[in-house]
Amino acid sequence: MDPAQWLADYRDRLEKVAHNARAASADLREVKASASSSRGEVTVTVNGGGVLKEVRLTPAARKLDADALGALIVVTSQEAQRRASARMAEVMADYLGEGEALAEITQHLPAGVAQ
């Protein structure tokens, strides 16, 4: 192969990888997930990293004692985090495809996230 052509092809591949990395990064920044308690007293939203962004309580939440409400918020937050992790894995699968790279990422996700 002509060295100039090889270099041009290599540059094109690097540009494609860089473009895909920027697109993946943008998509990952947009990931968020919500979960609601089974009776709807609590709704929690987290970002792609699982960081709590919003907690909404309905009037029914006021009828719970403090310990029960706290536990419900924790359980609901964990479900939102699980959903966010699953969405992060989906986004990465779109860019990486199935294989070792994706497996390396998904092995660190919380239990219960499809790997």
N, C-alpha and C positions, 0 to 999 in steps of 0.2 A: 504494500500500500504506500502511496505517496505520503511522505512525512507531513506535508502541508495539509493534505486531506485528513490524515489521522488526527492532527492537531485541531482542525476545524470540527471534526466529529466529536472529539473529546470535549472541546469547548461547548458544543451544543448539548452534550450529555450533562455537563456541569451546570449549565444554565437551566436545564429541565429539572435537575435535582434541587437547585436553589429555588426555583419557582414552586415546586411541590412542597418544599420545606416552609416557604412563606405562606402558602395556602393552608397547609396543615396547621401551622401556628395560629393563623387567623381563625380557622374553624375551631380549634381547641379553646381559644379565648372566649368563644361564643357559647360553649357548652355550659348548661345549667340543668338542674333537675329539681323537681318538686315531689313531695309526697304528702299525703294527708292521712291522719289517723282513721281507723276503721269507721268511727262514728262521725268523723269530720270536725272534731273539736279543734284540732291542730293541723295547720298546713305549714310545711317548712320548705324553703328553697335554698339550694346550695349551688356554688359554682363548680366548674369542672374539677377543681382540686378538693372539693368537699367542704369548702369554707362556707359557713352559715351566712346567708345573705338576707334572709327574711323569715320571720316567724309570724304567722297569723293565727289568732285565737278567736273562736266564735263565742257567743254568749254561753254556750254549753260548757266551755272550758272553765268558766267561773264557778261551775257547780262542783268541780273536782277539788279535792284537797291538794295542798301544795306538793306533797310527795308524789301523788298520782299524776298530777300535771307535769311535774318535772320528768318523771319516768316516761310519760307519753311523748314529751318533746324529744327526749333522747332517742327513743325507739323510732320515732318518725324521722328524725334527722339521719339516723343510720340507714333507713330505707332510701331517703333522698340521696345520700352519699353513694349507696350501692348503685342507684340508677345513674348517677353522674359518672361513676366509674365505668359502667357498662357503655354509656354513650361515648366516653373517651376511647374505649377499646374499639368501638365501631368506627369512629373517626380515624383512628390510627390504622385499622384494617383497610380502610379505603385507600390509604396512601402506601402502606407497607405490603399489603396482601398477606395471605397466610404464610407463615414461615417462622424461622428462628427469631427474627427481629421482633415480630409481634409477640411471640411466646415469651421473649425476654421481658417485654413491657407488661403483659397481662399476668405474669406470675406474681407480680407485686400488688395486684388489685385485691380488694377485700373478698373474703369468701362469699360465694353465692353469685359472683359475676361470671357470666359465661366466658370460658377461656378457650 
